Amino acid sequence: MDIDTRLLVAAERLFDRNGFNATGMGRLIKETGLSSRTVYKHATSKSVLMATVLAERGRRFFAHVDFSSTDALFASLTAWAEQEGARGCLFFRAYAETGGKTPEIERCVAGYHARLH
């Protein structure tokens, strides 16, 4: 697994489990086993990293969900929840935690909502 993937997988897991505010960069560095220099080289800030995590999660979500019929939609959402967990929407939670005041996150959330509509 390359560094970017390793970082994104760990960040998504921590942000999803603990939230944006409770996940510090130190915790992320410990979880990945990467040096702080490497982490900051690949993720210039926690908000940029969260935006990258959201973009990747959104890409996976829309690739997974089948909007062709109501039955297909619910079946694919059920499979998504079984695979990814059912802790609530990471986009909504990130937005709520940051109060919509973090531009990188706000842009990702707005794009996700627009695509849902």
All heavy atoms as an XYZ file, in Angstrom:
912
protein
N       0.847     -1.171      0.000
C       0.000      0.000      0.000
C       0.897      1.241      0.000
O       1.794      1.352      0.825
C      -0.886     -0.059      1.256
C      -1.893      1.044      1.357
S      -2.952      1.003      2.863
C      -3.663     -0.604      2.836
N       0.644      2.154     -0.919
C       1.483      3.354     -0.976
C       1.142      4.308      0.175
O       0.145      4.128      0.881
C       1.373      4.044     -2.339
C       0.013      4.665     -2.609
O      -0.775      4.851     -1.673
O      -0.260      4.979     -3.783
N       1.982      5.307      0.375
C       1.841      6.216      1.511
C       0.516      6.960      1.472
O      -0.173      7.074      2.493
C       3.028      7.207      1.568
C       4.299      6.453      1.956
C       2.751      8.339      2.551
C       5.556      7.271      1.889
N       0.126      7.475      0.317
C      -1.128      8.217      0.220
C      -2.315      7.343      0.604
O      -3.197      7.776      1.344
C      -1.325      8.785     -1.189
C      -0.376      9.930     -1.483
O      -0.029     10.677     -0.555
O       0.022     10.083     -2.654
N      -2.341      6.116      0.118
C      -3.434      5.196      0.434
C      -3.426      4.849      1.913
O      -4.469      4.852      2.577
C      -3.335      3.919     -0.426
O      -3.346      4.292     -1.803
C      -4.471      2.965     -0.130
N      -2.258      4.561      2.440
C      -2.118      4.230      3.866
C      -2.621      5.376      4.740
O      -3.343      5.163      5.717
C      -0.641      3.953      4.141
C      -0.352      3.303      5.440
C       1.043      2.725      5.366
N       1.805      3.047      6.546
C       3.105      2.938      6.645
N       3.814      2.563      5.614
N       3.712      3.205      7.765
N      -2.266      6.581      4.369
C      -2.681      7.764      5.111
C      -4.198      7.961      5.018
O      -4.863      8.203      6.032
C      -1.936      8.987      4.567
C      -2.151     10.315      5.257
C      -1.801     10.232      6.733
C      -1.313     11.386      4.567
N      -4.757      7.831      3.829
C      -6.196      8.020      3.643
C      -7.018      6.959      4.376
O      -8.040      7.274      4.987
C      -6.563      8.017      2.161
C      -6.255      9.291      1.400
C      -6.585      9.125     -0.075
C      -7.003     10.468      1.989
N      -6.572      5.714      4.315
C      -7.296      4.627      4.989
C      -7.313      4.874      6.500
O      -8.357      4.782      7.154
C      -6.678      3.255      4.644
C      -7.192      2.160      5.564
C      -6.957      2.913      3.189
N      -6.167      5.209      7.056
C      -6.092      5.467      8.496
C      -6.899      6.708      8.876
O      -7.625      6.705      9.874
C      -4.636      5.635      8.922
N      -6.786      7.759      8.087
C      -7.517      8.997      8.383
C      -9.022      8.770      8.329
O      -9.756      9.217      9.220
C      -7.106     10.097      7.406
N      -9.488      8.068      7.311
C     -10.929      7.815      7.218
C     -11.412      7.006      8.413
O     -12.453      7.305      9.003
C     -11.287      7.103      5.923
C     -12.781      6.881      5.780
C     -13.198      6.300      4.450
O     -12.363      6.137      3.542
O     -14.402      6.001      4.328
N     -10.666      5.978      8.778
C     -11.054      5.147      9.915
C     -11.128      5.985     11.196
O     -12.094      5.908     11.948
C     -10.076      3.985     10.082
C     -10.433      3.028     11.186
C      -9.533      1.794     11.275
N      -8.123      2.109     11.333
C      -7.241      1.911     10.320
N      -7.637      1.391      9.190
N      -5.969      2.226     10.472
N     -10.117      6.822     11.440
C     -10.093      7.634     12.661
C     -11.161      8.720     12.645
O     -11.846      8.943     13.649
C      -8.705      8.251     12.857
C      -7.609      7.273     13.245
C      -6.245      7.953     13.208
C      -7.874      6.669     14.609
N     -11.299      9.427     11.518
C     -12.324     10.471     11.429
C     -13.719      9.870     11.585
O     -14.584     10.435     12.245
C     -12.245     11.217     10.098
C     -11.073     12.142      9.955
C     -10.427     12.265      8.733
C     -10.604     12.910     11.013
C      -9.352     13.132      8.571
C      -9.531     13.779     10.869
C      -8.901     13.887      9.637
N     -13.941      8.721     10.975
C     -15.253      8.081     11.041
C     -15.553      7.596     12.454
O     -16.656      7.757     12.953
C     -15.315      6.929     10.039
C     -16.722      6.412      9.819
O     -17.688      7.209      9.867
O     -16.878      5.199      9.592
N     -14.574      7.022     13.098
C     -14.765      6.460     14.437
C     -14.789      7.532     15.519
O     -15.599      7.477     16.439
C     -13.643      5.470     14.739
C     -13.826      4.715     16.051
C     -12.695      3.742     16.350
N     -12.372      2.924     15.204
C     -11.122      2.603     14.850
N     -10.094      3.024     15.552
N     -10.899      1.843     13.795
N     -13.883      8.514     15.436
C     -13.694      9.465     16.539
C     -14.153     10.883     16.237
O     -14.243     11.695     17.148
C     -12.209      9.516     16.920
C     -11.684      8.156     17.276
O     -12.271      7.453     18.087
N     -10.594      7.753     16.656
N     -14.373     11.190     14.976
C     -14.759     12.543     14.606
C     -13.565     13.371     14.177
O     -12.409     13.013     14.415
N     -13.854     14.481     13.554
C     -12.820     15.375     13.035
C     -12.058     16.046     14.171
O     -10.833     16.037     14.206
C     -13.461     16.427     12.127
C     -12.500     17.446     11.594
C     -11.629     17.124     10.568
C     -12.461     18.726     12.121
C     -10.731     18.060     10.067
C     -11.579     19.673     11.624
C     -10.711     19.333     10.600
N     -12.784     16.630     15.119
C     -12.123     17.381     16.187
C     -11.300     16.493     17.107
O     -10.248     16.909     17.587
C     -13.161     18.171     16.997
C     -13.764     19.292     16.177
O     -13.117     19.875     15.320
N     -15.028     19.582     16.427
N     -11.758     15.288     17.364
C     -11.055     14.392     18.291
C      -9.870     13.674     17.655
O      -9.083     13.045     18.359
C     -12.035     13.358     18.854
N      -9.740     13.772     16.352
C      -8.638     13.103     15.662
C      -7.533     14.120     15.385
O      -7.640     14.919     14.464
C      -9.110     12.464     14.347
O     -10.146     11.532     14.638
C      -7.976     11.744     13.650
N      -6.513     14.088     16.198
C      -5.384     14.981     15.998
C      -4.383     14.381     15.022
O      -4.379     13.171     14.770
N      -3.546     15.236     14.490
C      -2.528     14.760     13.559
C      -1.551     13.817     14.259
O      -1.065     12.867     13.656
C      -1.791     15.936     12.918
C      -2.674     16.758     11.974
S      -3.350     15.816     10.595
C      -1.970     15.900      9.454
N      -1.289     14.032     15.549
C      -0.410     13.128     16.290
C      -0.971     11.718     16.350
O      -0.241     10.737     16.196
N      -2.262     11.635     16.538
C      -2.925     10.326     16.567
C      -2.831      9.648     15.199
O      -2.630      8.440     15.093
C      -4.378     10.522     16.972
C      -5.107      9.273     17.269
C      -6.464      9.608     17.813
N      -7.048      8.454     18.451
C      -8.190      8.471     19.074
N      -8.878      9.584     19.168
N      -8.671      7.377     19.592
N      -2.982     10.432     14.172
C      -2.888      9.912     12.808
C      -1.466      9.435     12.505
O      -1.276      8.376     11.916
C      -3.317     10.980     11.809
C      -3.373     10.563     10.357
C      -4.395      9.453     10.145
C      -3.738     11.749      9.491
N      -0.488     10.198     12.940
C       0.917      9.819     12.744
C       1.194      8.487     13.453
O       1.798      7.577     12.869
C       1.850     10.941     13.248
C       1.764     12.142     12.293
C       3.281     10.455     13.403
C       2.309     13.436     12.862
N       0.708      8.365     14.680
C       0.896      7.116     15.434
C       0.210      5.948     14.736
O       0.779      4.859     14.615
C       0.358      7.280     16.851
C       0.592      6.088     17.726
C       0.092      6.348     19.130
C       0.317      5.112     19.968
N      -0.205      5.265     21.304
N      -1.009      6.160     14.277
C      -1.791      5.095     13.632
C      -1.137      4.596     12.340
O      -1.146      3.409     12.056
C      -3.200      5.620     13.326
C      -4.110      4.647     12.649
C      -4.814      3.704     13.617
O      -4.763      3.920     14.835
O      -5.425      2.737     13.129
N      -0.559      5.510     11.564
C       0.035      5.118     10.283
C       1.454      4.600     10.427
O       1.941      3.881      9.557
C       0.077      6.301      9.301
O       0.891      7.346      9.852
C      -1.312      6.801      8.969
N       2.135      5.005     11.506
C       3.533      4.634     11.661
C       4.457      5.453     10.773
O       5.641      5.148     10.652
N       3.910      6.493     10.165
C       4.709      7.368      9.308
C       5.307      8.491     10.148
O       4.805      8.811     11.215
C       3.831      7.975      8.210
C       3.171      6.995      7.245
C       2.118      7.705      6.395
C       4.215      6.328      6.367
N       6.350      9.103      9.650
C       6.928     10.245     10.356
C       6.016     11.458     10.188
O       5.235     11.539      9.235
C       8.314     10.567      9.804
O       8.205     11.137      8.510
N       6.121     12.392     11.120
C       5.299     13.605     11.020
C       5.639     14.370      9.740
O       4.753     14.925      9.087
C       5.486     14.498     12.246
O       6.835     14.873     12.394
N       6.895     14.369      9.374
C       7.311     15.058      8.138
C       6.611     14.445      6.919
O       6.128     15.168      6.051
C       8.821     14.976      7.989
C       9.330     15.707      6.782
C      10.834     15.612      6.701
N      11.271     16.248      5.479
C      12.407     16.854      5.342
N      13.253     16.913      6.343
N      12.727     17.404      4.201
N       6.547     13.133      6.864
C       5.898     12.452      5.739
C       4.401     12.746      5.726
O       3.826     13.030      4.678
C       6.140     10.933      5.816
O       7.552     10.703      5.744
C       5.444     10.194      4.693
N       3.769     12.681      6.880
C       2.326     12.948      6.949
C       2.029     14.364      6.482
O       1.130     14.580      5.658
C       1.780     12.698      8.375
C       0.364     13.232      8.521
C       1.830     11.213      8.691
N       2.769     15.345      6.976
C       2.506     16.737      6.583
C       2.896     17.015      5.133
O       2.337     17.912      4.507
C       3.189     17.716      7.542
C       2.401     17.884      8.816
C       2.798     17.262      9.988
C       1.231     18.648      8.829
C       2.063     17.410     11.158
C       0.497     18.801      9.993
C       0.919     18.182     11.153
O       0.183     18.325     12.301
N       3.808     16.245      4.604
C       4.156     16.389      3.187
C       2.982     15.959      2.309
O       2.697     16.556      1.282
C       5.392     15.549      2.849
C       5.791     15.597      1.400
C       6.992     14.703      1.146
C       7.284     14.652     -0.345
N       8.276     13.637     -0.665
N       2.286     14.898      2.725
C       1.179     14.353      1.932
C      -0.168     14.973      2.296
O      -1.100     14.905      1.504
C       1.134     12.831      2.089
C       2.279     12.159      1.420
N       2.216     11.689      0.133
C       3.538     11.908      1.850
C       3.386     11.174     -0.202
N       4.205     11.292      0.821
N      -0.266     15.529      3.486
C      -1.505     16.175      3.932
C      -1.106     17.456      4.644
O      -0.708     17.436      5.796
C      -2.257     15.262      4.884
N      -1.209     18.561      3.961
C      -0.688     19.817      4.491
C      -1.399     20.299      5.749
O      -0.842     21.060      6.511
C      -0.752     20.916      3.414
O      -2.111     21.035      2.957
C       0.139     20.582      2.233
N      -2.640     19.847      5.966
C      -3.374     20.197      7.184
C      -4.460     19.155      7.420
O      -4.811     18.387      6.529
C      -4.010     21.584      7.059
O      -5.090     21.552      6.132
N      -4.993     19.169      8.618
C      -6.044     18.219      8.948
C      -7.295     18.476      8.107
O      -7.944     17.534      7.653
C      -6.368     18.294     10.441
C      -7.326     17.213     10.886
C      -7.412     17.080     12.396
C      -8.306     18.105     12.997
N      -8.666     17.807     14.393
N      -7.629     19.734      7.858
C      -8.830     20.029      7.063
C      -8.646     19.614      5.604
O      -9.587     19.109      4.984
C      -9.219     21.499      7.172
O      -8.173     22.336      6.769
N      -7.449     19.770      5.063
C      -7.176     19.314      3.694
C      -7.255     17.786      3.647
O      -7.824     17.212      2.717
C      -5.806     19.817      3.198
C      -5.380     19.109      1.929
C      -5.840     21.322      2.979
N      -6.721     17.129      4.670
C      -6.785     15.672      4.731
C      -8.239     15.203      4.825
O      -8.647     14.269      4.139
C      -5.971     15.148      5.909
C      -5.946     13.637      6.097
C      -5.419     12.921      4.846
C      -5.113     13.272      7.314
N      -9.047     15.879      5.652
C     -10.457     15.508      5.777
C     -11.177     15.694      4.451
O     -11.985     14.841      4.057
C     -11.134     16.345      6.867
C     -12.571     15.965      7.109
S     -12.677     14.275      7.766
C     -14.422     14.114      7.980
N     -10.886     16.765      3.744
C     -11.504     16.991      2.434
C     -11.110     15.884      1.458
O     -11.951     15.415      0.676
C     -11.105     18.359      1.895
N      -9.874     15.447      1.513
C      -9.415     14.360      0.648
C     -10.118     13.051      1.010
O     -10.537     12.297      0.132
C      -7.886     14.205      0.744
O      -7.274     15.463      0.445
C      -7.365     13.152     -0.209
N     -10.264     12.800      2.296
C     -10.986     11.608      2.761
C     -12.428     11.652      2.273
O     -12.960     10.661      1.759
C     -10.930     11.499      4.306
C     -11.978     10.530      4.838
C      -9.539     11.092      4.765
N     -13.078     12.802      2.411
C     -14.469     12.931      1.968
C     -14.592     12.725      0.460
O     -15.521     12.054      0.001
C     -15.037     14.292      2.367
C     -15.283     14.502      3.857
C     -15.688     15.940      4.135
C     -16.319     13.528      4.401
N     -13.677     13.295     -0.298
C     -13.720     13.130     -1.758
C     -13.589     11.661     -2.142
O     -14.326     11.159     -3.004
C     -12.622     13.963     -2.413
N     -12.688     10.952     -1.493
C     -12.500      9.525     -1.790
C     -13.707      8.712     -1.346
O     -14.165      7.816     -2.056
C     -11.222      9.005     -1.128
C     -11.008      7.513     -1.235
C     -10.996      6.967     -2.657
O     -10.733      7.722     -3.617
O     -11.275      5.757     -2.830
N     -14.236      9.020     -0.189
C     -15.424      8.304      0.290
C     -16.612      8.555     -0.642
O     -17.366      7.636     -0.964
C     -15.761      8.725      1.714
C     -16.849      7.873      2.342
C     -16.961      8.235      3.818
N     -17.991      7.512      4.496
C     -17.794      6.452      5.263
N     -16.579      5.966      5.422
N     -18.801      5.868      5.877
N     -16.776      9.796     -1.081
C     -17.843     10.115     -2.020
C     -17.680      9.371     -3.337
O     -18.652      8.865     -3.897
N     -16.447      9.290     -3.819
C     -16.184      8.553     -5.061
C     -16.596      7.095     -4.905
O     -17.305      6.542     -5.750
C     -14.700      8.647     -5.434
C     -14.367      7.987     -6.779
C     -12.890      7.676     -6.924
N     -12.397      6.716     -5.943
C     -12.655      5.395     -5.944
N     -13.436      4.861     -6.849
N     -12.146      4.612     -5.017
N     -16.203      6.469     -3.784
C     -16.569      5.069     -3.532
C     -18.075      4.898     -3.377
O     -18.659      3.953     -3.884
C     -15.870      4.544     -2.264
C     -14.415      4.255     -2.431
C     -13.805      3.424     -1.303
N     -14.474      3.458     -0.030
C     -14.201      4.315      0.967
N     -13.250      5.227      0.815
N     -14.855      4.262      2.107
N     -18.699      5.831     -2.683
C     -20.140      5.748     -2.451
C     -20.910      5.788     -3.772
O     -21.759      4.936     -4.031
C     -20.597      6.891     -1.535
C     -22.079      6.936     -1.314
C     -22.683      6.065     -0.424
C     -22.871      7.845     -1.993
C     -24.063      6.102     -0.210
C     -24.242      7.885     -1.792
C     -24.836      7.009     -0.897
N     -20.607      6.771     -4.606
C     -21.353      6.899     -5.854
C     -21.028      5.779     -6.845
O     -21.863      5.434     -7.667
C     -21.158      8.278     -6.471
C     -21.926      9.345     -5.724
C     -21.258     10.277     -4.951
C     -23.304      9.385     -5.779
C     -21.972     11.236     -4.242
C     -24.027     10.339     -5.078
C     -23.358     11.274     -4.303
N     -19.857      5.197     -6.740
C     -19.530      4.035     -7.573
C     -20.289      2.800     -7.096
O     -20.613      1.918     -7.887
C     -18.023      3.766     -7.550
N     -20.602      2.752     -5.815
C     -21.245      1.586     -5.219
C     -22.776      1.625     -5.330
O     -23.411      0.599     -5.574
C     -20.851      1.478     -3.742
C     -21.528      0.372     -3.017
N     -21.046     -0.911     -3.016
C     -22.679      0.351     -2.297
C     -21.856     -1.677     -2.317
N     -22.858     -0.928     -1.867
N     -23.360      2.788     -5.120
C     -24.815      2.881     -5.015
C     -25.463      2.825     -6.394
O     -25.020      3.476     -7.337
C     -25.222      4.160     -4.255
C     -26.731      4.332     -4.230
C     -24.682      4.101     -2.828
N     -26.513      2.029     -6.472
C     -27.252      1.822     -7.724
C     -28.557      2.617     -7.664
O     -29.451      2.309     -6.881
C     -27.543      0.326     -7.889
C     -28.228     -0.023     -9.192
O     -28.659      0.899     -9.921
O     -28.345     -1.221     -9.474
N     -28.638      3.656     -8.485
C     -29.805      4.538     -8.498
C     -30.818      4.141     -9.574
O     -31.736      4.897     -9.857
C     -29.365      5.989     -8.736
C     -28.554      6.568     -7.609
C     -27.165      6.540     -7.650
C     -29.170      7.139     -6.511
C     -26.411      7.088     -6.614
C     -28.425      7.675     -5.465
C     -27.050      7.655     -5.522
N     -30.687      2.968    -10.162
C     -31.523      2.597    -11.307
C     -32.975      2.305    -10.938
O     -33.858      2.435    -11.784
C     -30.918      1.393    -12.042
O     -30.915      0.250    -11.205
N     -33.234      1.921     -9.694
C     -34.607      1.687     -9.242
C     -34.622      1.795     -7.724
O     -33.569      1.761     -7.075
C     -35.094      0.302     -9.671
O     -34.429     -0.706     -8.913
N     -35.793      1.884     -7.166
C     -35.916      1.977     -5.706
C     -35.366      0.725     -5.038
O     -34.620      0.814     -4.050
C     -37.386      2.200     -5.305
O     -37.861      3.381     -5.962
C     -37.535      2.370     -3.811
N     -35.709     -0.442     -5.582
C     -35.198     -1.696     -5.009
C     -33.678     -1.766     -5.083
O     -33.018     -2.167     -4.119
C     -35.814     -2.911     -5.716
C     -37.278     -3.106     -5.368
O     -37.728     -2.586     -4.320
O     -37.975     -3.782     -6.155
N     -33.124     -1.372     -6.218
C     -31.665     -1.398     -6.392
C     -30.998     -0.401     -5.445
O     -29.946     -0.692     -4.861
C     -31.299     -1.085     -7.831
N     -31.611      0.753     -5.281
C     -31.065      1.769     -4.378
C     -30.994      1.238     -2.955
O     -29.945      1.294     -2.313
C     -31.913      3.043     -4.428
C     -31.539      4.138     -3.426
C     -30.127      4.651     -3.691
C     -32.547      5.266     -3.497
N     -32.106      0.694     -2.462
C     -32.116      0.202     -1.084
C     -31.201     -1.006     -0.896
O     -30.552     -1.137      0.143
C     -33.542     -0.082     -0.610
C     -34.265      1.178     -0.213
C     -35.178      1.759     -1.085
C     -34.002      1.805      0.991
C     -35.823      2.939     -0.742
C     -34.642      2.981      1.343
C     -35.567      3.552      0.469
N     -31.128     -1.871     -1.882
C     -30.217     -3.018     -1.787
C     -28.763     -2.555     -1.733
O     -27.965     -3.059     -0.929
C     -30.431     -3.966     -2.968
N     -28.420     -1.583     -2.557
C     -27.036     -1.104     -2.565
C     -26.719     -0.306     -1.305
O     -25.599     -0.374     -0.790
C     -26.727     -0.308     -3.831
O     -27.519      0.855     -3.919
N     -27.687      0.431     -0.773
C     -27.464      1.146      0.488
C     -27.302      0.182      1.659
O     -26.480      0.404      2.551
C     -28.606      2.128      0.760
C     -28.637      3.365     -0.124
C     -29.910      4.171      0.136
C     -27.402      4.236      0.060
N     -28.063     -0.904      1.640
C     -27.920     -1.930      2.668
C     -26.524     -2.548      2.608
O     -25.854     -2.710      3.639
C     -28.996     -3.025      2.500
O     -30.285     -2.412      2.650
C     -28.830     -4.140      3.510
N     -26.084     -2.878      1.400
C     -24.746     -3.457      1.233
C     -23.674     -2.456      1.670
O     -22.675     -2.833      2.304
C     -24.530     -3.876     -0.220
N     -23.848     -1.178      1.357
C     -22.900     -0.135      1.766
C     -22.806     -0.081      3.292
O     -21.717     -0.058      3.859
C     -23.318      1.223      1.205
C     -22.485      2.359      1.700
C     -22.749      3.166      2.764
C     -21.230      2.811      1.165
N     -21.747      4.097      2.913
C     -20.813      3.896      1.951
C     -20.443      2.397      0.090
C     -19.628      4.578      1.696
C     -19.262      3.093     -0.152
C     -18.861      4.161      0.635
N     -23.963     -0.072      3.965
C     -23.978     -0.003      5.427
C     -23.325     -1.241      6.046
O     -22.626     -1.132      7.050
C     -25.402      0.162      5.931
N     -23.541     -2.402      5.446
C     -22.909     -3.617      5.959
C     -21.394     -3.572      5.782
O     -20.642     -4.027      6.644
C     -23.492     -4.847      5.255
C     -24.907     -5.155      5.677
C     -25.587     -6.211      4.818
O     -24.986     -6.692      3.829
O     -26.742     -6.546      5.132
N     -20.954     -3.016      4.682
C     -19.516     -2.946      4.379
C     -18.829     -1.807      5.125
O     -17.753     -1.984      5.685
C     -19.331     -2.759      2.869
C     -17.908     -2.579      2.419
C     -17.843     -2.329      0.914
O     -18.690     -2.769      0.153
N     -16.831     -1.606      0.498
N     -19.441     -0.641      5.131
C     -18.806      0.563      5.676
C     -19.219      0.890      7.107
O     -18.599      1.719      7.750
C     -19.136      1.769      4.782
C     -18.626      1.647      3.365
C     -17.116      1.769      3.249
O     -16.488      2.429      4.106
O     -16.560      1.206      2.298
N     -20.301      0.296      7.560
C     -20.825      0.613      8.883
C     -21.968      1.605      8.777
O     -22.180      2.218      7.729
N     -22.679      1.736      9.865
C     -23.858      2.604      9.869
C     -23.770      3.606     11.014
O     -24.601      3.634     11.904
C     -25.119      1.751      9.975
N     -22.731      4.409     10.988
C     -22.517      5.411     12.033
C     -23.073      6.768     11.635
O     -22.839      7.750     12.299
C     -21.030      5.532     12.338
C     -20.478      4.324     13.068
C     -18.973      4.334     13.152
N     -18.321      4.261     11.856
C     -18.179      3.160     11.133
N     -18.656      2.026     11.564
N     -17.560      3.176      9.979
N     -23.775      6.835     10.551
C     -24.277      8.105     10.049
C     -23.357      8.632      8.967
O     -22.241      8.159      8.785
N     -23.827      9.604      8.266
C     -23.108     10.160      7.117
C     -21.870     10.940      7.573
O     -21.984     11.917      8.323
C     -24.050     11.051      6.328
S     -23.260     11.864      4.928
N     -20.707     10.529      7.107
C     -19.466     11.211      7.460
C     -19.472     12.654      6.959
O     -18.928     13.542      7.607
C     -18.256     10.442      6.903
C     -16.880     10.958      7.292
C     -16.707     11.014      8.809
C     -15.798     10.100      6.661
N     -20.114     12.904      5.833
C     -20.203     14.264      5.301
C     -20.985     15.166      6.259
O     -20.542     16.263      6.593
C     -20.874     14.259      3.923
C     -20.023     13.670      2.848
C     -19.997     12.300      2.629
C     -19.230     14.476      2.048
C     -19.214     11.750      1.636
C     -18.433     13.936      1.050
C     -18.430     12.568      0.855
N     -22.154     14.712      6.701
C     -22.980     15.488      7.627
C     -22.251     15.700      8.949
O     -22.284     16.791      9.522
C     -24.310     14.789      7.902
C     -25.266     14.808      6.743
C     -25.809     13.621      6.276
C     -25.630     15.983      6.119
C     -26.696     13.616      5.212
C     -26.509     15.991      5.051
C     -27.049     14.802      4.598
N     -21.602     14.651      9.442
C     -20.909     14.761     10.724
C     -19.737     15.731     10.644
O     -19.518     16.527     11.556
C     -20.459     13.388     11.206
C     -21.657     12.519     11.639
C     -21.235     11.193     12.234
N     -20.718     10.326     11.192
C     -19.652      9.552     11.303
N     -18.951      9.525     12.407
N     -19.268      8.787     10.306
N     -18.966     15.669      9.562
C     -17.824     16.587      9.405
C     -18.305     18.026      9.314
O     -17.720     18.933      9.919
C     -17.014     16.215      8.170
N     -19.371     18.235      8.575
C     -19.933     19.582      8.440
C     -20.429     20.087      9.789
O     -20.173     21.233     10.159
C     -21.058     19.579      7.409
C     -21.585     20.958      7.103
C     -20.948     21.770      6.177
C     -22.715     21.446      7.740
C     -21.424     23.040      5.889
C     -23.199     22.708      7.468
C     -22.554     23.510      6.541
O     -23.023     24.773      6.270
N     -21.131     19.227     10.524
C     -21.660     19.624     11.829
C     -20.535     19.960     12.804
O     -20.616     20.948     13.539
C     -22.539     18.515     12.399
N     -19.475     19.166     12.792
C     -18.361     19.415     13.715
C     -17.628     20.711     13.409
O     -17.139     21.373     14.318
C     -17.348     18.267     13.649
C     -17.683     17.097     14.509
C     -16.479     16.195     14.660
O     -15.590     16.506     15.473
O     -16.429     15.177     13.940
N     -17.531     21.042     12.153
C     -16.777     22.241     11.768
C     -17.687     23.453     11.599
O     -17.200     24.548     11.323
C     -15.986     22.003     10.469
O     -16.900     21.641      9.430
C     -14.947     20.907     10.651
N     -18.979     23.250     11.734
C     -19.924     24.368     11.649
C     -19.984     25.014     10.284
O     -20.423     26.158     10.156
N     -19.518     24.316      9.266
C     -19.520     24.887      7.922
C     -18.512     26.013      7.750
O     -18.602     26.796      6.815
N     -17.541     26.083      8.656
C     -16.564     27.180      8.626
C     -15.183     26.755      8.153
O     -14.221     27.495      8.304
C     -16.471     27.814     10.008
C     -17.781     28.435     10.437
C     -17.689     29.000     11.818
C     -19.050     29.288     12.305
N     -19.576     30.417     12.592
N     -15.100     25.563      7.604
C     -13.828     25.073      7.076
C     -14.012     24.915      5.571
O     -14.657     23.968      5.120
C     -13.447     23.727      7.736
O     -13.479     23.897      9.157
C     -12.063     23.279      7.317
N     -13.485     25.859      4.787
C     -13.783     25.902      3.350
C     -13.530     24.592      2.600
O     -14.344     24.196      1.765
C     -12.873     27.010      2.823
C     -12.570     27.863      3.999
C     -12.600     26.947      5.185
N     -12.438     23.892      2.910
C     -12.133     22.648      2.197
C     -13.215     21.604      2.435
O     -13.648     20.911      1.516
C     -10.776     22.070      2.640
C      -9.596     22.979      2.459
C      -9.335     23.891      3.651
O     -10.160     23.952      4.578
O      -8.289     24.559      3.642
N     -13.650     21.509      3.673
C     -14.686     20.536      4.026
C     -16.032     20.991      3.484
O     -16.796     20.194      2.935
C     -14.722     20.319      5.552
C     -13.412     19.661      6.013
C     -15.932     19.485      5.965
C     -13.223     19.604      7.502
N     -16.327     22.253      3.619
C     -17.604     22.798      3.132
C     -17.782     22.542      1.632
O     -18.866     22.161      1.189
C     -17.688     24.291      3.439
C     -19.046     24.879      3.154
C     -19.140     26.337      3.545
O     -18.114     26.962      3.883
O     -20.263     26.856      3.492
N     -16.717     22.720      0.854
C     -16.796     22.465     -0.600
C     -17.110     21.003     -0.890
O     -17.937     20.695     -1.752
C     -15.490     22.872     -1.284
C     -15.396     24.341     -1.606
C     -14.211     24.652     -2.516
N     -12.923     24.358     -1.912
C     -12.257     25.183     -1.107
N     -12.768     26.352     -0.793
N     -11.092     24.825     -0.610
N     -16.450     20.093     -0.182
C     -16.710     18.655     -0.391
C     -18.137     18.291     -0.029
O     -18.799     17.536     -0.752
C     -15.751     17.812      0.442
S     -14.120     17.710     -0.268
N     -18.609     18.798      1.083
C     -19.972     18.502      1.533
C     -20.983     19.070      0.539
O     -21.945     18.396      0.167
C     -20.215     19.024      2.961
C     -21.668     18.898      3.364
C     -19.315     18.286      3.950
N     -20.765     20.292      0.079
C     -21.679     20.902     -0.896
C     -21.711     20.103     -2.201
O     -22.782     19.877     -2.779
C     -21.266     22.347     -1.166
N     -20.557     19.650     -2.646
C     -20.493     18.837     -3.862
C     -21.209     17.515     -3.705
O     -21.917     17.057     -4.601
N     -21.059     16.904     -2.547
C     -21.728     15.637     -2.246
C     -23.245     15.831     -2.246
O     -23.989     15.066     -2.857
C     -21.231     15.121     -0.895
C     -21.929     13.895     -0.380
C     -21.655     12.638     -0.907
C     -22.848     13.981      0.662
C     -22.282     11.501     -0.429
C     -23.476     12.847      1.147
C     -23.194     11.616      0.591
O     -23.819     10.494      1.094
N     -23.709     16.871     -1.570
C     -25.147     17.147     -1.517
C     -25.702     17.447     -2.905
O     -26.781     16.951     -3.248
C     -25.429     18.312     -0.574
C     -25.242     17.972      0.856
N     -25.141     18.910      1.832
C     -25.117     16.785      1.489
C     -24.979     18.336      3.007
N     -24.937     17.048      2.821
N     -24.970     18.207     -3.674
C     -25.436     18.514     -5.040
C     -25.554     17.241     -5.855
O     -26.524     17.065     -6.606
C     -24.481     19.497     -5.705
N     -24.603     16.362     -5.700
C     -24.640     15.115     -6.472
C     -25.785     14.212     -6.013
O     -26.405     13.531     -6.824
C     -23.309     14.383     -6.357
C     -23.221     13.231     -7.293
C     -21.820     12.945     -7.733
N     -21.842     11.819     -8.658
C     -20.902     10.918     -8.754
N     -19.811     11.044     -8.019
N     -21.012      9.932     -9.612
N     -26.078     14.209     -4.719
C     -27.206     13.436     -4.217
C     -28.523     13.928     -4.814
O     -29.395     13.145     -5.156
C     -27.307     13.506     -2.695
C     -26.400     12.604     -1.892
C     -26.573     12.878     -0.396
C     -26.648     11.146     -2.186
N     -28.642     15.238     -4.949
C     -29.875     15.803     -5.504
C     -29.969     15.517     -6.971
O     -30.986     15.297     -7.535
C     -29.942     17.297     -5.254
C     -30.191     17.600     -3.814
N     -30.362     18.857     -3.334
C     -30.301     16.813     -2.711
C     -30.561     18.845     -2.037
N     -30.520     17.616     -1.634
